[in-house]
Amino acid sequence: MSTLAPKNDCDDAFLDRIRACRLCAQEFAQTKTAHAPRPVPWFRSSARLLIAGQAPGARVHASGVPFDDRSGDRLRDWLGLSRAQFYDQDRVAIVPMAFCFPGYNAKGSDLPPPPRCAQTWRQQVMDHLPNLTTTIVIGRYAQSWHLGDAARKAGVRTTVENWRAYAPSVFPIPHPSWRNNAFLRQNPWFEADLLPALQNRVAQVMAEA
């Protein structure tokens, strides 16, 4: 295993720019939560594994730590990573389609990630991550961006069913929310076939980093 890359001042400057972003302040103020933006970037340019998610939830908005919730516990279990490994920014980049919690609508449901965030930041972030070898693409918004029109038209279920077409460099998976328990019950191949392949690939990437 190689030595982890030293702290990079260019990384820090870029992360600070993202943290300072307030492009969606007006929209967030009009949500049920009426919250201020709090971007949560989590990566360094040395990272080899990318976790491409949707957007932070309310708990992550409060803590400033991505996947700091029950969904994160399940995701770490799916990947076969400890908390220390998962949060090692030198090896693992966690880049959602929107860096901020989008808030809730009037009915208390999660709002989707604002497209403005990806339009502003995502390609810049990808350009800042030249060492990636494997991307884990979680949910509809990330799959549409990373896998293109085919994934957008197919939807999450079909895209995940076709995971072998993308592996081993990309693994599309559903969101690890407990709301997707029905998906797991109805699709036993996910835990029987996809997860072992995913865990093996993640272990390889982490060993090489």
Sequence and secondary structure as in RCSB ss.txt:
>XXXX:A:sequence
MSTLAPKNDCDDAFLDRIRACRLCAQEFAQTKTAHAPRPVPWFRSSARLLIAGQAPGARVHASGVPFDDRSGDRL
RDWLGLSRAQFYDQDRVAIVPMAFCFPGYNAKGSDLPPPPRCAQTWRQQVMDHLPNLTTTIVIGRYAQSWHLGDA
ARKAGVRTTVENWRAYAPSVFPIPHPSWRNNAFLRQNPWFEADLLPALQNRVAQVMAEA
>XXXX:A:secstr
        HHHHHHHHHHHT  TTHHHHHTSSS        B  TT  EEEE S   HHHHHH  TT SHHHHHH
HHHHT  HHHHT TTTEEE  SSSS   B TTS B    HHHIIIIIHHHHHT TT  EEEEEHHHHHHHHH HH
HHHH HHHHHHTGGGTTTTEEEE    GGGHHHHHH THIIIIIHHHHHHHHHHHHHH 
